[in-house]
Each structure stands twice: as C-alpha cells, then as structure tokens.
Amino acid sequence: MTLTMEGDMTIYTAMELKARLIEPIGRHRELEIDLSGVTEIDSTGVQLMILCKKEAMAHGTTLRFTGHSQPVLDALDLFNLGHYFGDPLVIQSDHSREALK
C-alpha cells in the first residue's frame, strides 16, 4: 500500500496525520509513504516519521519512506537522521536545484 503525503507535516497537522499514518501499519505487510508532496516539516513531523517506523517494526510491517521532498531532506539533514530510516535518499546538488528554478 502507498500513502501520499501532501502539504505540511508540522505541529499543526500532527494529530490528523498520526491517525492517517498509523492506522494502516498493522493491516499491511508493506507500506510505502511518499513524501514528495511535503511542503513543510518541523521536528514534530520528523517525530511522526520516527513513530511510524517504530510502530511498523512492532507490527512486522516493512515501511519505506520515498520521494523525499527538499524540506524533508533538509530536516533529516538538520537532525542527522538520514541513516535512521534506512531508505534511499535522492539528494540533488546545488547546481541541479538552480537549474530547476
């Protein structure tokens, strides 16, 4: 199953997102959460990602975060957590980001 996240993953949306993200974990053997549509993330959003990973491990569910948006990559870099999730991160160079503008 794939869930697509769009918009903010912040303290203001955490309770709503928590229910949406945690609910399918026990019902599926594999779950992919596409983060390409995340426009803003704060420490609460990162904590929610950590919670999802821990819940998945407790239920024997394989959880993958994919399509990390630039705000998500920046947050994972800030907190030095890229390695924690074990998901491949596609990081654009500054040059390729400039070409996209």
PEBEL-V7252 format. One record per pair of residues at least 24 apart in sequence whose ideal C-beta (glycine too) atoms are under 6 Angstrom apart, sorted by the first residue. I is the first residue (numbers start at 1). J is the second residue. D is the distance in whole Angstrom. If there is no record, write none. Layout:
i->I j->J d->D
i->I j->J d->D
//
This chain:
i->1 j->28 d->5
i->1 j->31 d->5
i->2 j->32 d->5
i->3 j->33 d->5
i->4 j->34 d->4
i->5 j->35 d->5
i->5 j->37 d->6
i->5 j->38 d->5
i->6 j->37 d->4
i->7 j->39 d->6
i->8 j->40 d->4
i->9 j->38 d->5
i->9 j->41 d->4
i->9 j->45 d->3
i->10 j->40 d->6
i->10 j->42 d->5
i->10 j->45 d->6
i->11 j->44 d->4
i->14 j->44 d->5
i->14 j->48 d->6
i->21 j->52 d->5
i->22 j->55 d->6
i->25 j->55 d->5
i->25 j->56 d->5
i->25 j->59 d->5
i->25 j->61 d->5
i->26 j->59 d->5
i->30 j->62 d->5
i->31 j->61 d->6
i->31 j->63 d->5
i->32 j->64 d->5
i->32 j->66 d->6
i->33 j->65 d->5
i->34 j->66 d->5
i->34 j->67 d->5
i->35 j->65 d->6
i->35 j->67 d->5
i->35 j->68 d->5
i->35 j->69 d->6
i->35 j->72 d->5
i->36 j->67 d->3
i->36 j->69 d->5
i->38 j->69 d->5
i->38 j->71 d->6
i->38 j->72 d->5
i->40 j->71 d->6
i->41 j->71 d->5
i->41 j->72 d->5
i->41 j->75 d->5
i->46 j->75 d->5
i->46 j->79 d->6
//
